[in-house]
Amino acid sequence: MEINNIPVIDTDILVIGGGTAGPMAAVTAKEQNPDLNVMLLEKANVKRSGAISMGMDGLNNAVVPGHATPEQYVKEITIANDGIVHQPALMAYATRSFPMIEKLDSWGVHFQKDETGDYDMKKVHHLGTYVLPMPEGHNVKKILYRRLRRNRVQIENRYTATRLLKDPDGNIAGMIGVNTRTAEPIIIRAKAVIMATGAAGRLGLPTSGYLFGTYENPANNGDGHAMAYHAGADLANLECFQINPLLKDYNGPACAYVTGPLGGFTSNAFGERFIECDYWSGQMMLEFFKELESGTGPVFLKLDHLAEETIQEIETVLHTNERPSRGRFHEGRDVNYRQRMVEMHISEVGFCSGHSASGVWTDETGATTVPGLYCAGDMASVAHNYMLGAFVYGQICGESAVEFAKSRREPVLDEAFIQTELERIQAPMKRADGIPPEQMEYKVRRLVNDYLQPPKVTRKMEIGLERILAVREDLPQLCARDPHELLRAMEVQSIIDCAEMAARASLYRTESRWGLYHYRVDYPEQDDSEWFYHSRLFKDENGQMASGKRPVADYLVPLGDEKDAYRKMRVQKAANA
Amino acid sequence: MPIANHHSSVPVIVDEDKCIADKGCTVCIDVCPLDVLWINEDTGKAHMKYDECWYCMPCEADCPTDAVTVNIPYLLR
């Protein structure tokens, strides 16, 4: 079949995004049924793409028998996320967490073990013990790549997806996209689609002003969020922004999860501890923000009290894993962990369920509200998923997609829709003159910082939305000189979509929740009577961006006496201090 | 509307004496998640064509001849 002289590629299962969850989803689908055609499409190159391109230094939410139970984990994350979670999805993760660790271990991923051979678990969370260090975790991508090859997954690098396709019954039917080096379009027809496109990490602008100096891998710019929205899928709790505590300017994680168990901690300017627990939660970030803005700010990572051998151990882990250029950053400023505390700051805002709880709505089977479309990893709405959650939901989505595709014939494609999308893809390169994607991106992300970054204020957010919509009006002038600029031009359109979603979702929830993530100054209180709901964001029947409420499913695990534990985040000073 | 050329110091440096891109090597170009490394048509060597760097280091780590150095972008340094 051809559309506009473009051959339509057929596959049973299509996975979009080859970072962490995507490869696991593709491998799982092939393990389920080796006869299926499974295609993995990646914007960069699967060898080094996504959030873990240089590896990962630990599992942040591992549920390991003897150290924690799935019930304890589900309870802790529910409390850390102010009650708004889909507990069945957390439970599915928690029960599959340990089998996934064992699977990865058998594939050759190295986790830290104690002298008895048991996993060397560390306590970082407020209540339980869930952190498993991986000091040799730099080779995770190589191991995944070997599995992709061994299972004969068909890999297509350097293609970016731009829109999802649906059949006349509203089921998923595939995708359309474009090659990032040649600008040639690609049309893929698939019986089931799994999206794993990562966070929306190019939403806010880093304080350095460098567009690509983001916390997230900047290839993760929210394409998946935008595509899911346009395909009619529900997104959830987008106002629960991702905001992380980071090394200032470098914008990489300070890695309290690595340094905490070794005696390092987050401190104020006087070297004093001010938060009880370094696990990233909205409440923790609010205390961080208050300290940053106070007379005892800014905030630092304090290691200068540690023994020489401990500091060497920390340097070895932090300067070889995940963000290894941080050693070079410190060197350039003459910062040595032995002598000086390291200045910290808060990140730009984004959408990322890995660290917070927003994204494309997914249930415990990885299903979205579009039949046949599944989502995993940082873009899916399962709270606090981190890397292990991406693997587990990659696996879940792989299984669910195989099941969905089983009884399905080749989907019917909507040729008129494809025609319109081809025109949208080709438009920026047809213009010889206009606005470069970089300028448009800078502008919309600067507006996100000015108007949407917490503390959120209603009138400011209304102005921000108006200004973001005005940037959208400029799209007919967006121009690209080469295929690479076309990639950025397609990305900026997703960024504008995400910015509009961020504004509308934040305006919809008229309360404060999740600490700093949705700290709304003119509605300062959490209001469970009106807002104990997931917020929905979706495209309505008129093609307009709409909001609504989704009830929180009955809890599988009651919260009991500990339900307010994450409210008590600030270190209490003694009365006579 | 007129478009100006933007002058910018880039963070990734390729040692052209060590680089073997002219002999067919494309390792650094392949692994860059942001696709900012390209062949310089004049020299046949790899170079940073777009200033869009995450200073993530696969290009440096995977280069078979140690020709690539990733510096911290100036705005962050």
Interface residues (C-beta under 8 A of the other chain):
Chain A: A44 N45 K47 R48 S49 G50 S53 M54 N157 R158 T180 R181 S208 G209 Y210 L211 F212 G213 T214 N217 P218 A219 D249 Y250 N251 R323 P324 S325 R328 F329 G332 R333 D433 G434 I435 P436 H484 L487 R488
Chain B: M1 I3 D30 V31 C32 P33 L34 D35 K49 Y50 E52 C53 W54 Y55 C56 M57 P58 A61 D62 V70 N71 I72 P73 L75 L76 R77
